[in-house]
Amino acid sequence: MSQSKLSLVFALLGGLVLLFIIAPLAGLFIKTSPVEFFETVNDQEVTGSIALTLGVSLVTTLVFAIGSVPLAYWLARTSFRGREIIQSLVDLPVVIPHSAAGIALLGMVSRDTWVGQAASAIGLDFVGHPLGIGIAMAFVSVPFLIQSARDGFANVPLRLEMAAMSLGASPWRSFLTVSLPLAARSIITGMVMMFSRGLSEFGAIDIIAYHPMVTPVLIYERFGAFGLKYSRPVAALFVLVCLIFFVLLRILANRRTHDPIRKY
């Protein structure tokens, strides 16, 4: 098969997949009238929910990056017995049902646990609080950051770190000046994926913190209470906001990279 025919076949197959992704989203906007859409934009409950969802997901991503990046480096650079078990545990939240994740988290942070009691002692409460939303988002999304950062560190040649240390750099300085900058693109990509995944979480949040409502929970509530007509405009607005943020973050993550196809 010639290159042109192969490209045509791949384009057709890829087009079918893109159609599968685009068609439902296009239908969502087509079936939402401009009046419904702008009424939703002016709905303070909806805009407050979207702001809450964006804010908690962003803060959660930044906070958990502090521990996730060192863990990713350790997994990429350290060989030990049981390493595969640790990596499997890191990846586990991606595959378990999110309702089960919510129940597991609730069993850890509810008011009758030592974590919940310790939080209550300083005036905090995970249940029905943005803190609960944050840990639910983090649990299901942090594997994306760790995986991406781990792959980024694994692709940094070890000889570069050794060269830096042979010139007098400490392991800490070698990490900051060599490993971290070279893996930065993978880390940023992982943070984008973690942030984006956090925006869409429903199951675990629904169990831990139904109120205050993040947008996925609000969409579900309006669908259950009022039906498709009243939930669709909220879904359309949230999809649009997520798309804008995701595109902007992707541009930020890729702004210093070049299209690899142009190299050949």
C-alpha positions as CSV (number, residue, x, y, z in Angstrom):
1,M,0.0,0.0,0.0
2,S,1.4,3.4,-1.0
3,Q,2.0,6.2,1.6
4,S,-0.9,8.2,0.2
5,K,-3.4,5.3,0.5
6,L,-2.2,4.5,4.0
7,S,-2.6,8.2,5.0
8,L,-6.1,8.2,3.5
9,V,-7.1,5.0,5.4
10,F,-5.7,6.5,8.7
11,A,-7.5,9.8,8.0
12,L,-10.8,8.0,7.5
13,L,-10.5,5.9,10.6
14,G,-9.3,8.8,12.6
15,G,-12.2,10.9,11.2
16,L,-14.7,8.3,12.5
17,V,-13.2,8.6,16.0
18,L,-13.3,12.4,15.9
19,L,-16.9,12.3,14.7
20,F,-17.8,10.1,17.7
21,I,-16.2,12.7,20.0
22,I,-17.5,15.8,18.2
23,A,-21.1,14.8,17.3
24,P,-22.5,14.5,20.9
25,L,-20.9,17.8,21.9
26,A,-22.1,19.6,18.7
27,G,-25.6,18.3,19.4
28,L,-25.4,19.7,23.0
29,F,-24.8,23.2,21.6
30,I,-27.2,22.9,18.7
31,K,-30.1,21.9,20.9
32,T,-29.3,24.7,23.4
33,S,-31.0,27.9,22.3
34,P,-29.2,31.2,22.7
35,V,-31.8,32.4,25.2
36,E,-31.3,29.3,27.3
37,F,-27.5,29.6,27.1
38,F,-27.4,33.3,28.2
39,E,-30.0,32.7,31.0
40,T,-27.6,30.0,32.2
41,V,-24.6,32.4,32.0
42,N,-26.5,34.8,34.2
43,D,-27.5,32.1,36.7
44,Q,-25.5,32.8,39.8
45,E,-25.8,29.2,41.1
46,V,-24.3,27.9,37.8
47,T,-21.5,30.5,37.6
48,G,-20.7,30.0,41.3
49,S,-20.5,26.3,40.8
50,I,-18.2,26.6,37.8
51,A,-15.9,29.0,39.7
52,L,-15.8,26.5,42.7
53,T,-15.0,23.6,40.4
54,L,-12.2,25.5,38.6
55,G,-10.7,26.9,41.8
56,V,-10.7,23.7,43.8
57,S,-9.3,21.7,40.9
58,L,-6.5,24.2,40.3
59,V,-5.5,24.5,44.0
60,T,-5.6,20.7,44.4
61,T,-3.3,20.3,41.4
62,L,-0.8,22.8,42.6
63,V,-0.8,21.4,46.2
64,F,-0.5,17.7,45.2
65,A,2.3,18.5,42.7
66,I,4.5,19.3,45.6
67,G,4.6,15.6,46.6
68,S,3.8,14.0,43.3
69,V,6.8,15.3,41.4
70,P,9.3,13.9,43.9
71,L,7.4,10.6,44.0
72,A,7.6,10.4,40.2
73,Y,11.3,11.1,40.2
74,W,11.9,8.4,42.8
75,L,9.9,5.9,40.8
76,A,11.8,6.8,37.6
77,R,15.3,6.7,39.2
78,T,15.1,4.0,41.9
79,S,15.0,0.2,41.3
80,F,13.9,-1.9,44.2
81,R,11.9,-5.0,44.9
82,G,8.2,-4.3,44.9
83,R,8.6,-1.2,42.6
84,E,5.9,-2.6,40.3
85,I,3.5,-2.9,43.2
86,I,4.0,0.7,44.1
87,Q,3.4,1.8,40.5
88,S,0.3,-0.3,40.4
89,L,-1.0,1.3,43.6
90,V,-0.3,4.7,42.1
91,D,-2.3,3.8,39.0
92,L,-5.2,2.1,40.9
93,P,-7.5,5.1,41.3
94,V,-7.8,5.3,37.5
95,V,-9.4,1.9,37.2
96,I,-11.6,1.5,40.4
97,P,-15.2,2.8,40.3
98,H,-15.3,6.3,41.5
99,S,-18.3,5.6,43.8
100,A,-16.0,3.1,45.5
101,A,-13.3,5.7,45.7
102,G,-15.7,8.1,47.4
103,I,-16.8,5.5,49.9
104,A,-13.1,4.7,50.7
105,L,-12.3,8.3,51.1
106,L,-15.4,8.9,53.3
107,G,-14.2,6.1,55.5
108,M,-10.9,7.9,56.0
109,V,-12.1,11.5,56.5
110,S,-15.6,11.2,58.1
111,R,-16.2,12.9,61.4
112,D,-15.8,9.7,63.4
113,T,-12.3,8.9,62.1
114,W,-9.1,10.3,63.6
115,V,-8.5,12.3,60.5
116,G,-11.9,13.9,60.7
117,Q,-11.6,14.5,64.4
118,A,-8.2,16.1,63.9
119,A,-9.6,18.4,61.2
120,S,-12.6,19.3,63.4
121,A,-10.2,20.2,66.3
122,I,-8.8,23.0,64.1
123,G,-12.2,24.0,62.7
124,L,-12.1,22.1,59.4
125,D,-14.5,19.5,58.0
126,F,-13.9,17.4,54.9
127,V,-17.6,16.3,54.5
128,G,-19.7,18.8,52.7
129,H,-16.7,21.2,52.3
130,P,-14.4,22.3,49.5
131,L,-11.6,20.3,51.3
132,G,-13.7,17.1,50.7
133,I,-14.1,18.1,47.0
134,G,-10.4,18.6,46.7
135,I,-9.4,15.3,48.1
136,A,-11.9,13.5,45.9
137,M,-10.6,15.3,42.9
138,A,-7.0,14.6,43.8
139,F,-7.6,10.9,44.5
140,V,-8.9,10.2,41.0
141,S,-6.7,12.5,39.1
142,V,-3.2,12.5,40.7
143,P,-2.2,9.3,38.9
144,F,-2.2,11.3,35.6
145,L,0.4,13.7,37.0
146,I,2.6,11.0,38.5
147,Q,2.6,8.9,35.3
148,S,3.4,11.8,33.1
149,A,6.2,13.2,35.4
150,R,7.6,9.7,35.9
151,D,7.9,9.2,32.1
152,G,9.5,12.7,31.8
153,F,12.1,11.9,34.4
154,A,12.8,8.5,32.9
155,N,13.6,10.1,29.5
156,V,16.2,12.4,31.1
157,P,19.6,10.7,30.5
158,L,21.2,9.7,33.8
159,R,24.6,10.7,32.4
160,L,23.5,14.4,32.5
161,E,22.8,14.2,36.2
162,M,26.1,12.4,36.8
163,A,28.0,15.0,34.8
164,A,26.4,17.8,36.9
165,M,27.4,16.0,40.1
166,S,30.9,15.4,38.8
167,L,31.3,19.1,38.4
168,G,30.4,19.7,42.0
169,A,26.6,19.9,42.0
170,S,24.8,18.3,44.9
171,P,22.1,15.7,44.1
172,W,19.5,18.4,45.1
173,R,21.0,21.0,42.8
174,S,21.4,18.4,40.0
175,F,17.7,17.7,40.3
176,L,16.7,21.4,40.2
177,T,19.0,22.4,37.4
178,V,19.1,19.3,35.2
179,S,16.3,16.8,35.8
180,L,13.5,19.2,36.6
181,P,13.9,21.5,33.6
182,L,14.3,18.7,31.2
183,A,11.2,16.9,32.5
184,A,9.2,20.2,32.8
185,R,7.1,19.6,29.7
186,S,6.0,16.2,30.9
187,I,5.3,17.6,34.4
188,I,3.2,20.5,33.0
189,T,1.3,18.0,30.7
190,G,0.6,15.9,33.8
191,M,-0.7,18.9,35.7
192,V,-2.9,19.9,32.8
193,M,-4.4,16.3,32.7
194,M,-4.8,16.3,36.5
195,F,-6.5,19.6,36.5
196,S,-8.8,18.6,33.7
197,R,-9.7,15.3,35.2
198,G,-10.5,17.0,38.5
199,L,-13.0,19.2,36.7
200,S,-15.0,16.3,35.5
201,E,-15.2,14.2,38.7
202,F,-18.6,13.3,40.0
203,G,-18.8,9.9,41.7
204,A,-16.4,10.4,44.6
205,I,-17.4,14.1,45.1
206,D,-21.1,13.1,45.2
207,I,-20.5,10.8,48.2
208,I,-18.1,13.1,50.2
209,A,-19.3,16.6,49.4
210,Y,-22.7,16.9,47.6
211,H,-22.8,20.4,48.9
212,P,-21.4,22.9,47.9
213,M,-22.2,21.7,44.4
214,V,-19.5,21.4,41.8
215,T,-20.8,21.7,38.3
216,P,-20.9,17.9,37.5
217,V,-23.1,17.4,40.6
218,L,-25.2,20.4,39.7
219,I,-25.8,19.1,36.2
220,Y,-26.9,15.7,37.6
221,E,-29.2,17.4,40.1
222,R,-30.9,19.5,37.5
223,F,-31.3,16.5,35.2
224,G,-32.9,14.4,38.0
225,A,-35.1,17.2,39.2
226,F,-36.1,19.0,35.9
227,G,-35.0,16.8,33.1
228,L,-32.9,17.3,30.0
229,K,-34.2,20.7,29.0
230,Y,-32.9,22.4,32.2
231,S,-29.7,20.4,32.6
232,R,-28.5,20.7,28.9
233,P,-27.7,24.5,29.0
234,V,-25.6,24.0,32.2
235,A,-23.7,21.1,30.5
236,A,-23.1,23.2,27.4
237,L,-21.7,26.1,29.3
238,F,-19.5,23.9,31.4
239,V,-18.2,22.1,28.4
240,L,-17.4,25.4,26.7
241,V,-15.5,26.7,29.8
242,C,-13.6,23.4,30.1
243,L,-12.7,23.5,26.4
244,I,-11.3,27.1,26.7
245,F,-9.3,26.3,29.8
246,F,-8.0,23.0,28.3
247,V,-6.9,24.6,25.0
248,L,-5.2,27.5,26.9
249,L,-3.3,25.1,29.2
250,R,-2.3,22.9,26.3
251,I,-0.9,25.9,24.5
252,L,1.0,26.8,27.7
253,A,2.4,23.3,28.0
254,N,3.5,23.1,24.3
255,R,4.7,26.7,23.7
256,R,8.4,25.8,23.9
257,T,8.1,22.6,21.8
258,H,8.3,22.2,18.1
259,D,6.2,20.1,15.8
260,P,8.2,16.9,15.4
261,I,6.8,16.3,11.9
262,R,8.5,19.5,10.7
263,K,11.9,18.1,11.6
264,Y,11.6,15.5,8.9
